[in-house]
Amino acid sequence: MIIPIRCFSCGKPIAHLYKKFKDEVAGGKTAKAVLDELGVERYCCRAAFLGQTDTLALVNKFKKF
């Protein structure tokens, strides 16, 4: 799934923060610290980041019709 441009619940734009979030978490920071740093305070927006899974590599393995 691709990160939504806006939060599904509150409508706040969040997509522009996702790359920095992934880079910082891969660098060893905790997700909580990164989200606090980015200014993501609402629990609905935090859930969009924490619930995100990258499935593009898995989907690309299947045959396209």
C-alpha positions in Angstrom: 0.0 0.0 0.0 1.2 3.5 -0.7 1.1 6.1 2.1 -2.0 8.3 1.7 -1.5 11.9 0.9 -3.8 13.0 3.7 -4.8 11.3 6.9 -8.0 9.3 6.4 -9.5 10.6 9.7 -8.5 14.2 10.1 -7.3 15.2 6.6 -3.9 16.5 7.6 -1.3 16.2 4.8 1.2 13.5 5.9 2.7 12.0 2.7 5.6 14.5 2.5 6.8 13.3 5.9 7.0 9.6 5.1 10.4 9.4 3.4 12.1 11.2 6.3 10.3 8.9 8.8 11.5 5.8 7.0 15.1 7.1 6.7 15.2 8.0 10.4 13.8 4.7 11.6 16.2 2.8 9.4 19.0 4.9 10.9 18.2 3.5 14.4 15.8 6.1 15.9 12.6 4.9 17.6 9.4 5.6 15.7 8.0 7.6 18.6 11.0 10.0 18.6 10.8 10.5 14.9 7.1 11.2 14.9 7.5 13.7 17.8 10.3 15.3 15.8 8.2 15.6 12.7 5.3 17.1 14.6 2.9 14.3 14.1 0.8 14.5 17.2 -2.6 13.1 16.4 -3.1 9.4 17.0 -4.8 8.9 13.7 -1.8 10.3 11.8 0.6 8.2 13.8 -1.4 5.1 13.0 -1.1 5.8 9.3 2.7 5.8 9.7 3.0 2.9 12.0 0.5 0.7 10.1 2.2 1.2 6.8 3.7 -1.8 5.1 5.6 -1.8 1.8 4.1 -4.5 -0.3 5.2 -3.3 -3.8 8.0 -5.9 -4.1 5.5 -8.7 -3.2 2.9 -7.5 -5.6 5.4 -7.2 -8.5 6.1 -11.0 -8.3 2.6 -11.8 -9.7 1.8 -12.0 -13.4 0.0 -9.0 -14.8 -3.0 -9.7 -17.1 
